[in-house]
Amino acid sequence: MKRLFQLLSFIFVVSLVVSCGTTAKSSADRSFGNYRAVSVAFYNLENLFDTINQSNNDEEFLPEGSMRWNGMKYRAKLKNMAYAISQIGLETTPNGVSILGVSEIENRGVLEDLVKEPTIANRNYEIIHYDSPDRRGVDVGLLYNPRDFVPTAHKSHRLITDDPNFLTRDQLVVSGYLLKEKVHVIVNHWPSRSGGEVASAPKRNAAAALSKQIADSLYRQDPNAKIIIMGDLNDDPYNESVAKVLNAKRNMEDVEDYGLYNPTWRILDSGVGTLAYNNQWNLFDQIIISKPLLTKDKSKLSFWKAEVFNKSFLVQQEGAYKGVPLRTHAGGVWMNGYSDHFPIIIYLVKSTD
């Protein structure tokens, strides 16, 4: 009995150390030994608009607009989003997320207001952003902690389709050094399913082709390019745009040279998603990586795991929308929530031996 008690006590202590995440070491220590872990994430911020009337299509999010968007609501939105960002990956990477791609932001100004919020101000997040021609007036952007990531180049890529009147979000490409290794991050917000999934699919296929073109170009420059494609793709991992056009694989062993791996596919297989519609979970928010990040050489930056950040405070706890993301508005009612999407995270590790 004494030996059994000692064994149970040992298991409890080990479990506590693993779950607390008070240091950069966790259960992965058994696999990687001494290492540094960093988190890279994407978050659709769901209509982060300011209250100023701009030249874009922001009428809905003005004080006199249908959402009655005012200073109080805007400040609450900033506070909520900053708190959510402050918690992303915190259990595994106590210094917080190192690189965060974002979408549904109106302009650079809202990001400047966001990074000043008290819950994340001490991280000194810096911003990379370009204005897009999107008809809704929303863009993508990148926040990064300069302690971990040093950008060296960035560019915005326009999506051109057969429809000259179709305007959507640009794709943002940022290159730089993460833990002193060169990486390339492509931030996306692909065209929506407005008009129906099938009818709108060609636009997402075109967006996937652009991301593939960018990734292939990076591979041609460097066969060992470490590429991270992230975003709200408005498609699931198994849809044609992701699985066929981008050719992002479900299984690591299927990734060929110059190929891409989609670690979020298995997450959706397990029944976990980042947004819900008609009582069904989708995983539109994905992070896809190039084969060099699958290296078994832990002295180099390598992929560890992926997860959906769906902590209880981000979840609607009651009512008709119970169990889904607690969003800013639902049914025209201000919920004082966060977003209709959960963030998606990957963890990368590098040995310190």
N, C-alpha and C positions, 0 to 999 in steps of 0.2 A: 504494500500500500504506500509506503514511504517513497519507494522508487517511482511508483505511478504518479504520486503528487509532484515529485521533483520534475518528472517529464512534462506534466501538464503545465507547471509553472514556467518551464523553459519555453514551451510552445507559446504561451501567453506573452512572455516578454519579447520573443522574436516577432510575433504578430504585431505587438504594439510598436516596436521600432519600425517595422515595415510600413505600418499605416500612418504613423504620425508625420513622416516626411519633413522632419525638422532640419535635415541636412540634405545635401545633394546626393547622398548615398541612400539607396533603398534596396529592395529585393533584387535589383539588377546587379548588385555587387557580386552575387554568386556567379554571374556570367561574365562580368566585365572587369572585376577587380577594381582598382582605383580608377576613377574616371570623373569627368565633369559632364553634367547633364544640362541641356538647355531645352526650352520649349519654344516651338514655333506654332502659331495659331492663326486661324481666320475667323472673323466674326461679322456677320451681316447686322449692322446696327439699326436696321429698320427705321428708315425715314428720319435720319438725324438732320433736321432742317433748323435753321435759325428763324427769327421772326421778321427778318428784313425782306422787303419786296425786291427781288432781283429780276434780271432779264430772263431767267430760266422759268420753267413751269412749276412755280412754287405756290400758286394761289391757294391750294388746299391747306397749306401750312403757314397761314398768316392769321393775325388776330381776327380778321373778318371772314376767314375761310371756313370751309365745312368742318375742319377739325378744331376751330377756335384756338389755334395755336398761339400761345402768348408767352410772355417772359417767365411766368411761374412754371408753366409746363416745360419750357425749354430747359430751365435750370434743373428741374427735377429729372428730366431725361439725361442731362449731362451727368448728374450725380449718380443715377442708377447705372448708366453705362460704364462710368469710371469704376464704380465698385465692382461690377461684374468683371471688368478687365483686371482689376487688382487681384482677383481670386483665381484667374485662369492658370491652371498648372501649378498652383502654389504648393500643393502637397508634395510634389516631386521636385519642383524647381523653386526653392524658397525665395529667390530673387525676382520671381515673376517671369512672364513671357518675354522672350528676347526680341522676337519679330512677330508683329501682328498685322496681317492684312485685314482691311475693312472694306465694306461696301455700303451702299445706300447712305452716303454722306453728301450734303449739298455742296460743300466747298471746303477750301483749306481752313477758313475761319472757324468752322465748327470743330475741326480737329485741334486747332490752337486753343479753343476754349476747353475742349475735353482733356487735353494733357495737363492743363493747369488745375484740374480738380484735385482737392487735397488727398484723396485716396491713392493717387498715382503720381502726384507732382514730384515726389522725391526720386522717381525712376528716371526723370529727365528724358522722357520719350521725345524723339525727334520725328519729323514728318516728311514724307515724300508724297506729293500729290500733283496731278494734272487735271485741268478741267476737261470733261468729256462733252460730246454733243448730245448726250442722251435726252430724249424728249421729256422725261420725268424730272430732269435736272439733278440727277444723282451721279456720283462718281465712285471710283475705288481709290484706295490710298494705302499707305504703309506707315505704321509706327514702329520704331525700333529703339532699343536701348543701346546707346553708343558705348556702353561698357563691354557689350558682347559682340555687336555688329558694326562694322565700319564700311559704309557704302563707297563704291568707287565710280559707279556709273548708273544712270537710270534713264529710261525712255518710255514714252507712251505710244502704243501701237493701235491704230485705228482699224476697226472692223468694217470692211467694205463688202457689201452683198450685191446681188443682182437688182435689188430695189434701191434706187438712188435716194428715195425718200425715207429709208429706214435708218434711224439714228439710235445708237446704243452706247454702252460704256466702252471706253478704250481699255486695252489690256496693259497693265503697268509692269515693266520689267526692271528689276533692281538687282545689280550685281555688287558684291562686296565680300568682306571677310568676316565669317562667323567663327569665333574661336580660332582666328588666324588662318582659316581655310576658305578658299574662294567658293562662294555659292551664288546661285542665280535664283531669284524669286519672281514668279510670274503671278500677279494678282488679277483675278477675273471676277466678273459678274455677267454671266452669259445671258442672252435674251430670254425673256420670260415665256411662259406657256400661254400667254394671252391669245385667244382665238382657238385654243385647243392644242393638246399635246402633239398630235400628228401634224396639224397644219403649221405649227410653229417650229417643228423639229429641224427643217432645213436651216433656219437661222442659228440654232445651237450647233448644228453640224459645221456651219461656217466658222463659228467662234472656236470650236474644237480644232478645226483645220488651221486657224491662225495660231493657236497655242502650240500645235504640233510643229508648225513651220518655225516658230521661235525656238522651240526646244531643239529641233534638228539643226538649226543654225548654230546654236550654242555647242552642240555636240561636234559639228564640223570644225569649229574653232578649237575645241578641246575634247577629245574622246573620253576624257575622265571628268567631264563637266558634272558638277553636283547641282541639280536643278530641282526646285520645289515649285510645283504648280498648285495654286490654291484658289479657292473662290466658291461663290454660290453659282453652281453650274446649271441650276434649274433642270437638271436631269439626275437620275440615280446612276450609280457606278455601272450598272448593267445595260444602260441605254446606249443606243448606237453612237451618240456623240462622244461618249467617254470610252466605251469598250471597243468600238470599231475605229472611229475616226482618229481619236487621240491614241487608241491602242494601249490603254492602261490596263495592265494585267491584274487579275485577282490573286494569283499565287506568285510568290517570289521566284519559284523554280521555272516559271514560264517566261520570265523577263529575259529577253535576248539582249545582246550588246546594242547599245544606243537606244534601249527601250525604257519603258516607264512602268512603275509598280503603284497600284492603288490600294493602300492599306485600309482604306475606309470601307471597301467592298465587304469584307468579312464582318465589319461592325453592323452593317445593314442586314447581313445574313442572320445575325444574332437577334434581330428584331429591334435594334436601337436606331433611331433617326435623329435628325437635327430640326425637323419641322413636321407638323401634322396637318393633314387636310382630309376632310370627310372621314375622320376616324382611322386614317391610315398614315403610318410613318413613312416619310421620305428622308433620304440622306443626300440632299442637293449640295450641302456644304462639304467639300472634299479637299484633301491635301494629297497630291500625287508626287512621287519622287522618281528621280532617275536612278539607273542601276548602280552607278558608283557610290551612292549612299547606302547600298546594301552590302558594302564591303565587310568582310570578316576580320579585317585588320583594325583592331580597336585603337591603334595609335592614330588612326585617322577618323574624322567625323563620320559617324555611321548612324543609321536608323535603329531605334530601339522599339518603339511602340506608338500606336495611335489610339485616341479615345475621343468620345463626345463629352464635352463639359456640360453636364446636365444636373448640376446641384439643385437641391430642393428649392432654394430661394429664387431660382429662375423658372420654376414650374407653377402653373395655376393650380391652386389647392382646392378650389371648390367651384360649384356652378357648372354650367353647360360645357365650359372649356377645361374642366378639371383634367390635369395630367399633361397638358400641352404647354408649350412655352408661354410664360406670362408676358404678354406684349404691351405696348404702349396704349393702343386702342384695340377694342374688340366690339364689333357690332355698333360702331360709332360712339362707344362709351370710352372715356379716358380711364385706363386701368392703372396708370402710374407704374407700369411694369418696365420691362427691359427690351426684348425683341421677340419677334415671332420665329426666330431661329436660335438654336443653341450654337455656341462656338465649337469648332473642331480643332484638335491639337495633335501634333506629333512631337515626340521626344527624340532628340539626337544626343549621342554620347561620344566622348572622346577620352581615351585613357590618359591618365596623368603620370603613368610610370616612366 
